[in-house]
Amino acid sequence: MGKKREKVSALLITYNEEQNIGEVLENLGFADEIIVVDSFSTDKTIDIIKKNKGIQLIQREFKNYTDQKQFALQQANNDWILFLDADERIPEPLKNEILGVLNSEKETASAYYFLRIFMFRDQVLRFSGWQTDKNYRFFRKSKVRFAQEKIVHETLIVDGPSKTLKNKLIHYSYNDYESYKSKMVKYGQMKAHEEFKKGKRARWYHFLIRPTYKFLNHYVLRLGILDGKKGIIICYLNALGVWSRYKELKKLTG
């Protein structure tokens, strides 16, 4: 008799994800447990979750990404964790790789990186700095913790070896200009609070040099120019996020 497959808990944190939540819950249907920690969504997110049987829903005030994800992690009943964003999807080949790890009789890594394919609406964004994008999405709860000093672009601290799975996660990050712009501004503002706690200050040259470098790095060096109009939009909005960071930091420091 072969080894019994290890169980996996799928985790999501959400706020106003009515466009994504139904599809991602269906996509995660192979998980043994699905837990959603929602920050009191005001759209139809909660109604859609409640229509899906077997989903554990917890509503909790949002402080920052690290705090919310650490809380969600603590709710999981299984050691193996699959932690997705609502705008991410696991294609069949990646699902099979995940199941392969869970079924493996060999010693596995403590955590796995997922490479991501960035989707600009319904088109693949091939460059613009996203071609090497990867994040931890699959790991053992007993072997990781979130770095508490990071409140945005949370950092996972792993005890043990890490590996990268071969097949890529699909990331539907860009639906429309205004929502992506809002996301970048929000990330920038949260990053400012993170840097403020470290005693950093915004100088006049930060507003010019840092956003300009961000744009040129992604548009020229990271080949965003090859993405055409999509590349210009993404590289500009990513640079806007950097500018928003220093605008917020300036406000915080006076």
MARBA-3410 file (N, C-alpha, C, O; in Angstrom, 1 decimal):
254
0.9,-1.2,0.0,0.0,0.0,0.0,0.9,1.2,0.0,1.8,1.4,0.8 ~ 0.6,2.2,-0.9,1.4,3.4,-1.0,1.1,4.4,0.1,0.1,4.2,0.9 ~ 1.9,5.4,0.1,1.7,6.4,1.2,0.4,7.2,0.9,0.0,7.5,-0.2 ~ -0.4,7.4,2.0,-1.6,8.2,1.9,-1.3,9.7,1.6,-0.4,10.2,2.3 ~ -2.0,10.3,0.7,-1.7,11.7,0.4,-1.9,12.6,1.6,-2.8,12.5,2.4
-0.9,13.5,1.8,-1.0,14.5,2.9,-2.1,15.5,2.5,-2.3,15.8,1.3 ~ -2.7,16.0,3.5,-3.8,17.0,3.3,-3.3,18.4,3.2,-2.2,18.7,3.7 ~ -4.0,19.2,2.5,-3.6,20.6,2.3,-4.7,21.6,2.5,-5.9,21.3,2.2 ~ -4.4,22.7,3.2,-5.3,23.8,3.5,-5.1,24.9,2.5,-4.0,25.4,2.4 ~ -6.1,25.3,1.8,-6.1,26.5,0.9,-6.6,27.7,1.7,-7.6,27.7,2.3
-5.8,28.8,1.6,-6.1,30.0,2.3,-6.2,31.2,1.4,-5.5,31.3,0.4 ~ -7.1,32.1,1.7,-7.3,33.3,0.9,-7.6,34.5,1.9,-8.3,34.3,2.9 ~ -7.1,35.7,1.6,-7.6,36.8,2.3,-8.3,37.7,1.3,-7.7,37.9,0.1 ~ -9.4,38.3,1.6,-10.2,39.0,0.6,-10.8,40.3,1.1,-11.0,40.5,2.3 ~ -11.0,41.2,0.1,-11.8,42.4,0.3,-12.3,42.8,-1.0,-11.6,43.1,-2.0
-13.7,42.8,-1.2,-14.3,43.2,-2.4,-13.8,42.5,-3.6,-13.2,43.1,-4.6 ~ -13.9,41.1,-3.6,-13.3,40.3,-4.7,-14.5,39.6,-5.5,-14.3,38.4,-5.9 ~ -15.6,40.2,-5.6,-16.7,39.5,-6.3,-16.4,39.1,-7.7,-17.0,38.1,-8.2 ~ -15.5,39.7,-8.4,-15.1,39.3,-9.7,-14.2,38.1,-9.7,-14.2,37.4,-10.7 ~ -13.6,37.8,-8.6,-12.6,36.7,-8.6,-13.0,35.5,-7.7,-12.6,34.4,-8.0
-13.8,35.8,-6.7,-13.9,34.8,-5.6,-14.5,33.5,-6.0,-14.1,32.4,-5.6 ~ -15.5,33.5,-6.9,-16.2,32.3,-7.4,-15.2,31.4,-8.1,-15.2,30.2,-7.9 ~ -14.5,32.0,-9.0,-13.5,31.2,-9.8,-12.4,30.6,-9.0,-12.0,29.5,-9.2 ~ -11.9,31.4,-8.1,-10.7,30.9,-7.3,-11.2,29.8,-6.4,-10.4,28.9,-6.1 ~ -12.4,29.9,-5.8,-12.9,28.8,-4.9,-13.1,27.5,-5.7,-12.8,26.5,-5.2
-13.6,27.7,-6.9,-13.7,26.5,-7.8,-12.4,25.9,-8.1,-12.2,24.7,-8.1 ~ -11.4,26.8,-8.4,-10.1,26.4,-8.8,-9.4,25.6,-7.6,-8.5,24.8,-7.9 ~ -9.7,26.0,-6.4,-9.1,25.4,-5.2,-9.9,24.2,-4.7,-9.7,23.7,-3.6 ~ -10.8,23.7,-5.5,-11.7,22.6,-5.1,-11.0,21.3,-4.7,-11.6,20.5,-4.0 ~ -9.8,21.1,-5.1,-9.0,19.9,-4.8,-8.4,19.9,-3.4,-8.0,18.9,-2.9
-8.4,21.1,-2.8,-7.9,21.2,-1.4,-8.8,20.5,-0.4,-10.0,20.4,-0.6 ~ -8.2,20.1,0.7,-9.0,19.4,1.7,-9.7,20.4,2.7,-10.6,20.0,3.3 ~ -9.2,21.6,2.7,-9.8,22.6,3.5,-9.6,24.0,2.8,-8.5,24.3,2.3 ~ -10.7,24.8,2.8,-10.6,26.1,2.2,-11.0,27.1,3.3,-12.1,27.1,3.8 ~ -10.1,28.1,3.6,-10.5,29.1,4.6,-10.3,30.5,4.0,-9.3,30.8,3.4
-11.3,31.3,4.1,-11.3,32.7,3.6,-11.4,33.6,4.8,-12.3,33.6,5.5 ~ -10.4,34.5,4.9,-10.4,35.6,5.9,-10.8,36.9,5.1,-9.9,37.4,4.4 ~ -12.0,37.4,5.4,-12.4,38.6,4.6,-12.5,39.8,5.5,-12.8,39.7,6.7 ~ -12.1,40.9,4.9,-12.0,42.2,5.6,-13.3,43.0,5.5,-13.3,44.2,5.2 ~ -14.4,42.4,5.8,-15.8,43.0,5.7,-16.0,43.6,4.4,-16.3,44.8,4.2
-16.0,42.8,3.3,-16.3,43.2,2.0,-17.7,43.9,1.9,-18.6,43.5,2.6 ~ -17.8,44.9,1.0,-19.1,45.6,0.9,-19.7,45.3,-0.5,-20.8,45.8,-0.8 ~ -19.1,44.4,-1.3,-19.7,44.0,-2.5,-20.4,42.6,-2.3,-20.8,42.3,-1.2 ~ -20.4,41.8,-3.3,-21.1,40.5,-3.3,-20.2,39.3,-2.9,-20.6,38.2,-2.9 ~ -19.0,39.6,-2.4,-18.0,38.6,-2.1,-18.5,37.6,-1.1,-18.4,36.4,-1.3
-19.1,38.1,0.0,-19.6,37.2,1.1,-20.8,36.3,0.6,-20.8,35.2,0.9 ~ -21.7,36.9,-0.2,-22.8,36.1,-0.7,-22.3,35.0,-1.6,-22.8,33.9,-1.5 ~ -21.3,35.3,-2.4,-20.7,34.2,-3.3,-20.1,33.1,-2.5,-20.2,31.9,-2.8 ~ -19.3,33.5,-1.5,-18.6,32.5,-0.6,-19.7,31.6,0.1,-19.5,30.4,0.1 ~ -20.7,32.2,0.6,-21.7,31.4,1.3,-22.5,30.5,0.4,-23.1,29.5,0.9
-22.5,30.7,-0.9,-23.1,29.8,-1.8,-22.2,28.5,-2.1,-22.7,27.5,-2.7 ~ -21.0,28.6,-1.7,-20.1,27.5,-1.9,-20.0,26.7,-0.6,-19.6,27.2,0.5 ~ -20.4,25.4,-0.6,-20.5,24.6,0.6,-19.0,24.2,1.0,-18.1,24.0,0.2 ~ -18.9,24.1,2.3,-17.6,23.6,2.9,-16.6,24.7,3.1,-15.4,24.4,3.5 ~ -16.9,26.0,2.7,-15.9,27.0,2.9,-15.9,27.6,4.3,-17.0,28.0,4.8
-14.8,27.7,5.0,-14.8,28.3,6.3,-14.5,29.8,6.1,-13.5,30.2,5.6 ~ -15.5,30.6,6.5,-15.4,32.1,6.3,-15.2,32.8,7.6,-16.0,32.5,8.6 ~ -14.2,33.6,7.7,-13.9,34.4,8.9,-13.9,35.9,8.5,-13.1,36.2,7.6 ~ -14.6,36.7,9.2,-14.5,38.2,8.9,-13.7,38.8,10.0,-14.0,38.6,11.2 ~ -12.7,39.6,9.6,-11.8,40.2,10.5,-11.3,41.5,10.0,-11.0,41.6,8.8
-11.1,42.5,10.8,-10.6,43.8,10.4,-9.2,43.7,9.8,-8.4,43.0,10.4 ~ -9.0,44.4,8.8,-7.7,44.4,8.1,-6.8,45.5,8.7,-7.1,46.6,8.8 ~ -5.6,45.0,9.1,-4.6,45.9,9.6,-3.5,46.1,8.6,-3.1,47.2,8.2 ~ -2.9,45.0,8.1,-2.0,45.0,7.1,-1.9,43.6,6.5,-2.4,42.7,7.1 ~ -1.2,43.4,5.4,-1.2,42.1,4.7,-0.5,41.0,5.6,-1.0,39.9,5.6
0.6,41.4,6.2,1.3,40.4,7.0,0.4,39.9,8.2,0.3,38.7,8.5 ~ -0.2,40.8,8.9,-1.0,40.5,10.0,-2.2,39.6,9.6,-2.5,38.7,10.3 ~ -2.8,40.0,8.5,-4.0,39.2,8.0,-3.6,37.8,7.6,-4.3,36.8,7.8 ~ -2.5,37.7,6.9,-2.0,36.4,6.4,-1.5,35.5,7.5,-1.8,34.3,7.5 ~ -0.9,36.1,8.5,-0.4,35.3,9.7,-1.6,34.8,10.4,-1.6,33.6,10.9
-2.7,35.6,10.6,-3.9,35.2,11.2,-4.5,34.0,10.5,-4.9,33.0,11.0 ~ -4.6,34.1,9.1,-5.2,33.1,8.3,-4.4,31.8,8.4,-5.0,30.7,8.5 ~ -3.1,31.9,8.5,-2.2,30.7,8.6,-2.5,30.0,9.9,-2.5,28.8,9.9 ~ -2.8,30.7,10.9,-3.0,30.1,12.3,-4.3,29.3,12.3,-4.5,28.5,13.2 ~ -5.2,29.6,11.4,-6.5,28.9,11.4,-6.5,27.6,10.7,-7.4,26.8,10.8
-5.4,27.3,9.9,-5.4,26.1,9.1,-5.2,24.9,10.0,-4.5,24.9,11.0 ~ -5.9,23.8,9.6,-5.8,22.5,10.4,-4.8,21.6,9.8,-4.4,20.6,10.5 ~ -4.2,21.9,8.6,-3.3,21.0,8.0,-1.9,21.7,7.9,-1.8,22.9,8.0 ~ -0.9,20.9,7.9,0.5,21.4,7.8,0.8,22.0,6.5,1.4,23.1,6.4 ~ 0.4,21.3,5.4,0.6,21.9,4.1,-0.4,23.0,3.8,-1.6,22.8,3.9
0.2,24.1,3.3,-0.6,25.3,3.0,-0.5,25.7,1.6,0.6,25.7,1.0 ~ -1.6,26.1,1.0,-1.6,26.6,-0.4,-2.3,28.0,-0.2,-3.5,28.1,0.0 ~ -1.5,29.1,-0.3,-1.9,30.4,0.0,-2.0,31.3,-1.2,-0.9,31.6,-1.8 ~ -3.2,31.5,-1.8,-3.3,32.2,-3.0,-3.9,33.6,-2.8,-4.6,33.8,-1.7 ~ -3.7,34.5,-3.7,-4.5,35.7,-3.8,-5.8,35.4,-4.7,-5.7,34.5,-5.5
-6.8,36.2,-4.5,-8.1,35.9,-5.2,-7.9,36.0,-6.7,-8.7,35.4,-7.4 ~ -6.9,36.8,-7.2,-6.8,37.0,-8.6,-5.8,36.0,-9.2,-5.3,36.2,-10.3 ~ -5.5,34.9,-8.5,-4.5,33.9,-9.0,-5.3,32.6,-9.3,-6.3,32.3,-8.6 ~ -4.8,31.8,-10.3,-5.4,30.6,-10.7,-4.3,29.5,-10.9,-3.2,29.8,-11.4 ~ -4.6,28.3,-10.5,-3.7,27.2,-10.6,-4.2,26.4,-11.8,-5.2,25.7,-11.8
-3.4,26.4,-12.9,-3.7,25.5,-14.1,-3.4,24.1,-13.8,-2.8,23.7,-12.8 ~ -4.0,23.2,-14.6,-4.0,21.7,-14.3,-2.5,21.2,-14.1,-2.3,20.4,-13.2 ~ -1.6,21.6,-15.0,-0.2,21.1,-14.8,0.4,21.4,-13.4,1.1,20.6,-12.8 ~ 0.1,22.6,-12.9,0.6,23.1,-11.6,-0.1,22.3,-10.5,0.5,21.9,-9.5 ~ -1.4,22.1,-10.7,-2.1,21.3,-9.7,-1.5,19.9,-9.6,-1.4,19.4,-8.5
-1.2,19.3,-10.7,-0.6,18.0,-10.7,0.7,18.0,-10.0,1.1,17.0,-9.3 ~ 1.5,19.0,-10.2,2.8,19.1,-9.4,2.6,19.2,-7.9,3.3,18.6,-7.2 ~ 1.6,20.0,-7.5,1.2,20.2,-6.1,0.8,18.8,-5.5,1.3,18.4,-4.5 ~ 0.0,18.1,-6.2,-0.5,16.8,-5.8,0.7,15.8,-5.7,0.7,14.9,-4.9 ~ 1.6,16.0,-6.7,2.8,15.1,-6.7,3.6,15.3,-5.4,4.2,14.3,-4.9
3.8,16.5,-4.9,4.5,16.8,-3.7,3.7,16.2,-2.5,4.3,15.6,-1.6 ~ 2.4,16.3,-2.5,1.6,15.8,-1.4,1.6,14.3,-1.4,1.5,13.7,-0.3 ~ 1.8,13.7,-2.5,1.8,12.2,-2.6,3.3,11.6,-2.5,3.4,10.4,-2.4 ~ 4.2,12.5,-2.5,5.6,12.0,-2.5,6.0,11.3,-1.3,5.7,11.6,-0.2 ~ 6.8,10.2,-1.5,7.3,9.4,-0.4,8.7,9.9,-0.1,9.3,9.5,0.9
9.3,10.7,-0.9,10.6,11.3,-0.7,10.5,12.5,0.2,9.4,13.1,0.3 ~ 11.6,12.9,0.7,11.6,14.1,1.5,11.4,15.4,0.6,12.0,15.5,-0.4 ~ 10.5,16.2,1.0,10.1,17.4,0.2,10.8,18.7,0.8,11.3,18.6,1.9 ~ 10.7,19.8,0.1,11.1,21.0,0.6,10.2,21.6,1.6,9.0,21.1,1.8 ~ 10.6,22.6,2.4,9.8,23.2,3.4,8.8,24.2,2.7,7.7,24.4,3.2
9.2,24.8,1.6,8.4,25.8,0.9,8.7,25.7,-0.6,9.8,25.4,-1.0 ~ 7.7,26.1,-1.4,7.8,26.1,-2.9,7.4,27.5,-3.4,6.4,28.0,-3.1 ~ 8.3,28.0,-4.3,8.0,29.2,-5.1,7.1,28.8,-6.2,7.3,27.7,-6.8 ~ 6.2,29.6,-6.6,5.4,29.5,-7.8,5.9,30.7,-8.8,5.8,31.9,-8.4 ~ 6.3,30.4,-9.9,6.5,31.4,-11.0,5.1,31.8,-11.4,4.2,31.1,-11.4
5.0,33.1,-11.8,3.7,33.6,-12.2,3.6,34.2,-13.6,4.6,34.9,-14.0 ~ 2.6,34.0,-14.3,2.3,34.6,-15.6,1.3,35.8,-15.3,0.2,35.6,-14.8 ~ 1.8,37.0,-15.6,1.0,38.2,-15.4,0.0,38.4,-16.6,0.5,38.5,-17.7 ~ -1.2,38.5,-16.2,-2.3,38.7,-17.3,-2.7,40.2,-17.3,-3.1,40.7,-16.3 ~ -2.6,40.8,-18.4,-3.1,42.2,-18.7,-4.5,42.0,-19.3,-4.6,41.8,-20.5
-5.5,42.1,-18.6,-6.9,41.7,-19.0,-6.8,40.2,-19.4,-6.5,39.4,-18.6 ~ -7.0,40.0,-20.7,-6.9,38.6,-21.2,-5.7,38.3,-22.0,-5.6,37.3,-22.8 ~ -4.7,39.1,-21.9,-3.4,38.9,-22.7,-2.2,38.8,-21.7,-2.2,39.4,-20.6 ~ -1.3,37.9,-22.1,-0.1,37.7,-21.3,0.8,38.9,-21.4,1.1,39.4,-22.5 ~ 1.3,39.4,-20.3,2.3,40.4,-20.2,3.7,39.7,-20.1,3.9,39.1,-19.1
4.5,39.7,-21.1,5.6,38.8,-21.2,6.9,39.5,-20.6,7.8,38.7,-20.2 ~ 6.9,40.8,-20.4,8.1,41.4,-19.9,7.8,42.4,-18.8,7.1,42.1,-17.9 ~ 8.3,43.7,-18.9,7.9,44.7,-18.0,8.3,44.4,-16.6,7.6,44.9,-15.6 ~ 9.3,43.6,-16.4,9.7,43.3,-15.0,9.1,42.1,-14.4,9.4,41.6,-13.3 ~ 8.0,41.5,-15.1,7.3,40.5,-14.5,7.7,39.1,-14.9,7.2,38.1,-14.5
8.7,39.0,-15.9,9.1,37.7,-16.4,9.8,36.8,-15.4,9.8,35.6,-15.7 ~ 10.3,37.3,-14.4,10.9,36.5,-13.3,10.2,36.5,-12.0,10.7,36.1,-11.0 ~ 8.9,37.0,-12.1,8.1,37.1,-10.9,7.8,35.7,-10.3,7.4,34.8,-10.9 ~ 8.1,35.6,-9.0,7.8,34.4,-8.3,7.5,34.7,-6.8,8.1,35.6,-6.2 ~ 6.7,33.9,-6.2,6.3,34.0,-4.8,6.1,32.7,-4.1,5.8,31.7,-4.8
6.3,32.6,-2.8,6.0,31.4,-2.0,4.5,31.3,-2.0,3.8,32.3,-1.6 ~ 3.9,30.2,-2.4,2.5,30.0,-2.4,2.1,28.6,-1.8,1.0,28.4,-1.4 ~ 3.1,27.7,-1.6,2.9,26.4,-1.1,4.0,26.0,-0.1,5.2,26.0,-0.5 ~ 3.6,25.7,1.1,4.6,25.5,2.1,4.0,24.8,3.3,2.8,24.6,3.5 ~ 5.0,24.3,4.2,4.6,23.7,5.4,4.4,24.7,6.5,5.3,25.6,6.8
3.2,24.7,7.1,2.9,25.7,8.2,4.0,25.6,9.3,4.3,26.6,9.9 ~ 4.4,24.4,9.6,5.3,24.2,10.7,6.7,24.7,10.4,7.6,24.7,11.3 ~ 7.0,25.1,9.2,8.3,25.5,8.8,8.5,27.0,8.4,9.5,27.4,7.9 ~ 7.4,27.7,8.5,7.4,29.1,8.1,6.8,30.1,9.1,6.1,29.7,10.0 ~ 7.2,31.4,8.9,6.5,32.5,9.6,6.6,33.7,8.7,7.6,33.8,7.9
5.7,34.6,8.9,5.8,35.9,8.1,6.6,36.9,8.9,6.5,37.1,10.1 ~ 7.5,37.6,8.2,8.3,38.6,8.9,7.4,39.8,9.3,6.8,40.4,8.5 ~ 7.4,40.1,10.6,6.4,41.0,11.1,6.7,42.5,10.7,5.8,43.3,10.7 ~ 8.0,42.8,10.4,8.3,44.2,10.0,7.8,44.5,8.6,7.8,45.7,8.2 ~ 7.4,43.5,7.8,6.9,43.8,6.5,5.4,43.8,6.5,4.8,42.8,6.9
4.8,44.9,6.1,3.4,45.0,6.2,2.7,45.0,4.8,1.5,44.9,4.6 ~ 3.6,45.1,3.7,3.1,45.0,2.4,4.2,44.2,1.6,5.3,44.3,2.0 ~ 3.8,43.4,0.6,4.7,42.5,-0.1,5.4,41.7,1.0,6.6,41.6,1.1 ~ 4.5,41.0,1.7,4.9,40.2,2.9,6.0,39.2,2.6,6.1,38.7,1.5 ~ 6.8,39.0,3.6,8.0,38.1,3.4,7.9,36.9,4.2,7.6,37.0,5.4
8.0,35.7,3.6,7.9,34.5,4.3,9.3,34.0,4.7,10.2,33.9,3.9 ~ 9.5,33.7,6.0,10.8,33.2,6.5,10.7,31.7,6.6,9.8,31.2,7.3 ~ 11.5,31.0,6.0,11.4,29.6,5.8,12.5,28.8,6.6,13.7,29.2,6.4 ~ 12.2,27.9,7.3,13.1,27.0,8.0,13.3,25.7,7.2,12.5,24.8,7.3 ~ 14.4,25.7,6.4,14.6,24.5,5.6,14.7,24.9,4.1,14.7,26.0,3.8
14.8,23.9,3.3,15.1,24.1,1.9,13.8,24.6,1.1,12.7,24.3,1.5 ~ 14.1,25.4,0.1,13.0,25.9,-0.8,13.3,25.4,-2.2,14.4,25.1,-2.6 ~ 12.2,25.2,-3.0,12.3,24.8,-4.4,11.3,25.6,-5.2,10.4,26.3,-4.6 ~ 11.4,25.6,-6.5,10.5,26.3,-7.4,9.8,25.2,-8.3,10.5,24.4,-8.9 ~ 8.5,25.2,-8.3,7.8,24.3,-9.2,7.9,24.8,-10.6,8.1,25.9,-10.9
7.8,23.8,-11.5,8.1,24.0,-12.9,7.0,24.8,-13.6,7.2,25.7,-14.4 ~ 5.8,24.4,-13.3,4.6,25.1,-14.0,4.2,26.4,-13.3,4.4,26.5,-12.1 ~ 3.6,27.3,-14.1,3.4,28.6,-13.6,2.0,28.9,-13.1,1.0,28.3,-13.7 ~ 1.9,29.7,-12.1,0.6,30.2,-11.7,0.1,31.4,-12.6,0.9,32.1,-13.1 ~ -1.2,31.5,-12.8,-1.8,32.5,-13.6,-2.2,33.7,-12.7,-3.0,33.4,-11.8
-1.7,34.9,-13.0,-2.0,36.0,-12.1,-2.8,37.1,-12.9,-2.3,37.8,-13.8 ~ -4.1,37.1,-12.6,-5.0,38.1,-13.3,-5.0,39.4,-12.6,-6.0,39.8,-12.0 ~ -3.9,40.1,-12.6,-3.7,41.3,-11.8,-4.3,42.5,-12.3,-4.8,43.4,-11.6 ~ -4.3,42.6,-13.7,-4.8,43.9,-14.3,-6.1,43.7,-15.0,-6.2,43.0,-16.0 ~ -7.2,44.2,-14.4,-8.5,44.2,-15.0,-8.9,45.5,-15.7,-9.4,45.5,-16.8
-8.5,46.6,-15.1,-8.7,47.9,-15.7,-7.8,48.9,-15.1,-7.2,48.7,-14.1 ~ -7.6,50.0,-15.8,-6.6,51.0,-15.4,-6.8,51.5,-14.0,-5.9,51.6,-13.2 ~ -8.1,51.9,-13.6,-8.3,52.6,-12.4,-8.1,51.6,-11.2,-7.6,52.0,-10.1 ~ -8.5,50.3,-11.3,-8.3,49.4,-10.2,-6.9,49.1,-10.0,-6.4,48.9,-8.9 ~ -6.1,48.9,-11.1,-4.7,48.7,-10.9,-3.9,49.9,-10.3,-3.1,49.8,-9.5
-4.3,51.1,-10.8,-3.8,52.3,-10.3,-4.0,52.4,-8.8,-3.1,52.7,-8.0 ~ -5.3,52.1,-8.4,-5.6,52.2,-6.9,-4.8,51.2,-6.1,-4.4,51.5,-5.0 ~ -4.6,50.0,-6.7,-3.8,49.0,-6.0,-2.3,49.4,-5.8,-1.8,49.2,-4.8 ~ -1.7,50.0,-6.9,-0.4,50.5,-6.8,-0.2,51.6,-5.8,0.8,51.7,-5.0 ~ -1.2,52.5,-5.8,-1.1,53.7,-4.8,-1.3,53.1,-3.4,-0.5,53.6,-2.5
-2.1,52.2,-3.2,-2.3,51.6,-1.8,-1.1,50.9,-1.4,-0.6,51.1,-0.2 ~ -0.4,50.1,-2.3,0.8,49.4,-1.9,1.9,50.4,-1.5,2.6,50.3,-0.6 ~ 2.0,51.5,-2.3,2.9,52.6,-2.1,2.7,53.2,-0.7,3.7,53.4,0.0 ~ 1.5,53.5,-0.4,1.2,54.1,0.9,1.5,53.2,2.1,2.1,53.7,3.1 ~ 1.2,51.9,1.9,1.5,51.0,3.0,3.1,50.8,3.1,3.6,50.7,4.2
3.8,50.8,2.0,5.2,50.7,2.0,5.8,52.0,2.8,6.8,51.9,3.5 ~ 5.2,53.1,2.6,5.6,54.3,3.3,5.5,54.2,4.8,6.4,54.6,5.5 ~ 4.5,53.6,5.3,4.3,53.3,6.7,5.4,52.4,7.2,5.9,52.5,8.4 ~ 5.7,51.4,6.4,6.7,50.4,6.8,8.1,51.1,6.9,8.8,50.9,7.8 ~ 8.4,52.0,6.0,9.7,52.8,6.0,9.7,53.8,7.1,10.7,54.1,7.7
8.5,54.4,7.4,8.4,55.4,8.4,8.8,54.8,9.8,9.5,55.4,10.6 ~ 8.4,53.6,10.0,8.8,52.9,11.2,10.3,52.6,11.4,10.8,52.5,12.4 ~ 11.0,52.6,10.2,12.4,52.4,10.2,13.2,53.7,10.3,14.4,53.7,10.3 ~ 12.4,54.8,10.4,13.0,56.1,10.6,13.4,56.8,9.2,14.2,57.8,9.3 ~ 13.0,56.3,8.1,13.3,56.9,6.8,12.5,58.1,6.6,11.4,58.3,7.0
13.1,59.0,5.8,12.4,60.3,5.4,12.4,60.5,3.9,13.2,60.0,3.2 ~ 11.4,61.2,3.4,11.3,61.5,2.0,12.1,62.8,1.7,11.8,63.8,2.3 ~ 13.0,62.7,0.8,13.7,63.9,0.3,13.2,64.3,-1.0,12.6,63.5,-1.7 ~ 13.5,65.5,-1.4,12.9,66.0,-2.7,13.4,65.2,-3.9,12.6,65.0,-4.8 ~ 14.6,64.7,-3.9,15.1,63.9,-5.0,14.5,62.5,-5.1,14.5,61.9,-6.2
13.9,62.0,-4.0,13.3,60.7,-4.1,12.1,60.8,-5.1,11.8,59.8,-5.8 ~ 11.4,61.9,-5.1,10.2,62.0,-6.0,10.6,62.0,-7.5,9.8,61.6,-8.3 ~ 11.8,62.4,-7.8,12.3,62.4,-9.1,13.0,61.1,-9.5,12.7,60.5,-10.5 ~ 14.0,60.8,-8.7,14.9,59.7,-9.0,14.3,58.3,-8.9,14.4,57.5,-9.8 ~ 13.6,58.0,-7.8,13.1,56.7,-7.6,12.0,56.3,-8.6,12.1,55.2,-9.1
11.0,57.1,-8.8,10.0,56.7,-9.8,10.6,56.6,-11.2,10.2,55.7,-12.0 ~ 11.5,57.5,-11.6,12.1,57.5,-12.9,12.9,56.2,-13.1,12.8,55.6,-14.1 ~ 13.7,55.9,-12.1,14.4,54.6,-12.1,13.5,53.4,-12.3,13.8,52.5,-13.1 ~ 12.5,53.4,-11.5,11.5,52.3,-11.6,11.0,52.1,-13.0,10.9,51.0,-13.5 ~ 10.5,53.2,-13.6,10.0,53.2,-14.9,11.0,52.7,-15.9,10.8,51.8,-16.7
12.2,53.3,-15.9,13.2,53.0,-16.9,13.8,51.6,-16.7,14.1,50.9,-17.7 ~ 13.9,51.1,-15.5,14.4,49.8,-15.2,13.4,48.8,-15.8,13.8,47.8,-16.5 ~ 12.1,48.9,-15.6,11.1,48.0,-16.1,10.8,48.1,-17.6,10.6,47.1,-18.3 ~ 10.8,49.4,-18.0,10.5,49.6,-19.4,11.6,49.3,-20.4,11.4,48.8,-21.5 ~ 12.8,49.7,-20.0,14.0,49.5,-20.9,14.8,48.3,-20.5,14.9,47.3,-21.3
15.3,48.2,-19.3,16.2,47.1,-18.9,15.4,45.8,-18.8,16.0,44.7,-19.1 ~ 14.2,45.9,-18.3,13.4,44.6,-18.2,12.5,44.4,-19.3,11.5,43.6,-19.3 ~ 12.7,45.2,-20.4,12.1,45.0,-21.7,10.6,45.2,-21.8,9.9,44.6,-22.6 ~ 10.1,46.1,-21.0,8.7,46.5,-21.1,8.3,47.1,-22.4,7.2,47.0,-22.9 ~ 9.3,47.7,-23.1,9.1,48.2,-24.4,8.6,47.2,-25.4,7.9,47.5,-26.4
8.9,45.9,-25.2,8.4,44.8,-26.0,7.0,44.5,-25.8,6.4,43.7,-26.6 ~ 6.4,45.0,-24.7,5.0,44.7,-24.4,4.1,45.8,-25.0,2.9,45.7,-24.8 ~ 4.7,46.7,-25.8,3.8,47.7,-26.4,3.1,48.6,-25.4,3.7,49.0,-24.4 ~ 1.9,49.0,-25.8,1.1,49.9,-24.9,0.9,49.3,-23.5,0.9,50.0,-22.6 ~ 0.7,48.0,-23.5,0.6,47.3,-22.1,1.8,47.6,-21.3,1.6,47.9,-20.1
3.0,47.5,-21.9,4.2,47.8,-21.1,4.3,49.2,-20.6,4.7,49.4,-19.4 ~ 3.9,50.2,-21.4,3.9,51.6,-21.0,3.0,51.8,-19.8,3.4,52.4,-18.8 ~ 1.8,51.2,-19.9,0.8,51.4,-18.8,1.3,50.8,-17.5,1.2,51.4,-16.4 ~ 1.8,49.5,-17.5,2.2,48.8,-16.3,3.4,49.5,-15.7,3.5,49.7,-14.5 ~ 4.4,49.8,-16.5,5.6,50.5,-16.0,5.3,51.8,-15.4,5.9,52.2,-14.4
4.4,52.6,-16.0,4.0,53.9,-15.5,3.3,53.7,-14.2,3.6,54.5,-13.2 ~ 2.4,52.8,-14.1,1.6,52.6,-12.8,2.5,52.1,-11.7,2.3,52.4,-10.5 ~ 3.4,51.2,-12.0,4.4,50.8,-11.0,5.3,51.9,-10.5,5.5,52.0,-9.3 ~ 5.7,52.8,-11.4,6.4,54.0,-11.0,5.6,54.9,-10.2,6.1,55.5,-9.2 ~ 4.3,55.0,-10.5,3.4,55.8,-9.7,3.3,55.3,-8.3,3.1,56.1,-7.3
3.3,54.0,-8.1,3.3,53.4,-6.8,4.5,53.9,-6.0,4.4,54.1,-4.8 ~ 5.7,54.0,-6.6,6.9,54.4,-5.9,6.7,55.9,-5.5,7.0,56.3,-4.4 ~ 6.2,56.7,-6.5,5.9,58.1,-6.2,5.0,58.3,-5.0,5.1,59.1,-4.1 ~ 3.9,57.4,-5.0,2.9,57.5,-3.9,3.5,57.1,-2.6,3.1,57.7,-1.5 ~ 4.5,56.3,-2.6,5.2,55.9,-1.3,5.9,57.1,-0.7,5.8,57.3,0.5
6.6,57.9,-1.5,7.3,59.1,-1.0,6.3,60.2,-0.7,6.6,61.0,0.2 ~ 5.3,60.3,-1.4,4.2,61.3,-1.1,3.7,61.0,0.3,3.5,61.9,1.1 ~ 3.4,59.8,0.6,2.8,59.4,1.9,3.9,59.5,3.0,3.6,59.9,4.1 ~ 5.1,59.1,2.7,6.2,59.3,3.7,6.4,60.7,4.0,6.7,61.0,5.2 ~ 6.3,61.6,3.1,6.5,63.0,3.3,5.4,63.5,4.2,5.6,64.3,5.1
4.2,63.0,4.0,3.0,63.4,4.9,3.2,62.9,6.3,2.9,63.6,7.3 ~ 3.8,61.7,6.4,4.0,61.1,7.8,5.1,61.8,8.6,5.0,62.0,9.8 ~ 6.1,62.3,7.8,7.3,62.9,8.5,7.2,64.4,8.6,7.9,65.0,9.4 ~ 6.2,65.0,7.9,6.0,66.4,8.0,7.0,67.3,7.2,6.9,68.5,7.2
END
